[in-house]
Amino acid sequence: MSSKTSKDSFFVDRIFNLGGHSKTKISDGRKSVTALGRTPKESQQRASKKWDKTKGK
């Protein structure tokens, strides 16, 4: 299983310097989940919750 968190922003966020958001992707090679959050920690927590909900599906 692998996890990757990166800074992501929309065009409008970059123009107005709103800071964007963080995106986390968790994958085991067969399935993956992606979640967004205002901070890296928030996106990781959301991705973990999604992962736990889809476990075994």
C-alpha positions in Angstrom: 0.0 0.0 0.0 1.3 3.5 -0.8 0.2 7.0 0.2 1.0 10.3 -1.4 0.1 13.8 -0.2 0.6 16.8 -2.4 -0.3 20.5 -2.6 -3.0 21.2 -5.1 -4.7 24.4 -6.2 -7.2 25.6 -8.6 -6.5 28.4 -11.0 -8.6 30.9 -9.0 -6.7 29.9 -5.8 -3.4 30.8 -7.5 -4.7 34.1 -8.8 -6.0 35.3 -5.5 -3.3 33.6 -3.4 -5.8 31.5 -1.4 -3.3 28.8 -0.7 -5.1 25.9 -2.4 -5.6 22.6 -0.7 -3.8 19.3 -0.1 -4.6 16.1 -1.9 -3.9 12.6 -0.6 -4.1 9.4 -2.6 -3.9 5.9 -1.0 -3.5 2.9 -3.3 -2.7 -0.8 -3.0 -2.2 -1.4 -6.7 -5.7 -2.7 -7.2 -7.8 0.1 -5.8 -7.2 3.7 -4.7 -8.9 6.5 -2.9 -8.3 10.3 -3.1 -9.3 13.0 -0.7 -8.9 16.7 -0.4 -8.4 18.9 2.7 -7.3 22.4 3.7 -4.2 20.9 5.3 -2.1 17.8 4.6 -3.3 16.3 7.9 -6.9 16.9 7.0 -6.6 15.3 3.6 -4.7 12.3 5.0 -7.4 11.8 7.6 -10.2 12.0 5.0 -8.3 9.6 2.7 -7.9 7.1 5.6 -11.6 7.2 6.4 -12.5 6.6 2.7 -9.9 3.7 2.6 -11.4 2.1 5.7 -14.9 2.4 4.3 -13.9 0.7 1.0 -11.7 -2.0 2.6 -12.6 -5.4 1.1 -14.7 -4.0 -1.7 
